[in-house]
Amino acid sequence: MNKKKNKIVDILDKIEENVLVIMFMSMVAIIFFQVIMRFVFNNSLVWSEELGKFIFVWISWLGISIGHRKGEHIKITILVDRLPHKLRMLSVAISELILIVICLITMYYSVLMMGIQKSVPYAGIKISTSWGYFALVLGCGLFTLRAIVYFFEAIRGIKNPNELEGEEV
């Protein structure tokens, strides 16, 4: 079961990374095209700057899940690193719970904003601003799923300290 879970998680990780790489390449290409149009042809496109910002928002919110997976979010661990293993795992579990609550609240209000903004289009790209808020819902949803997994790993580390020996939680 654990190998099957790992394989599914690995596939989802790859999809997540590939989508972000494609979005980043698209954003760079669109902004580069806009710069060429503006400075070489003296003609500005109405949609390119807004689309670049839109993609940047999506990259940012989808990227929080990858940042969490790789442990690259800012943490102050000077105190936690000095705790005994069980207390360290307990603090990890508590911090994951706090992150889950924050993400669920953010998702809730993002869904509300999607409903409020569904008929309001972006000026340049002519799509509903709800799509911008959907990035928050999806990004926080992925982050929450990952945080739930890390929460249970921390709980497992409290119960069986030798089982997670050498693993980064």
Buried (B, 14 or more C-beta within 10 A) or exposed (E): EEEEEEEEBEEBBEEBBEEBEEBBEBBEEBBEEBEEBBEEEEEEBEBBBBBBBBBBBBBEBBBBBBBBBEEEEEEEEEEBEEEEEEEBBBBBBEBBBEBBEBBEEBBEEBBEBBEEBEEEBBEBBEEBBBBBBBBBBBBBBBBBBBBBBBBEBBBBBBEEBEEBEEEEB
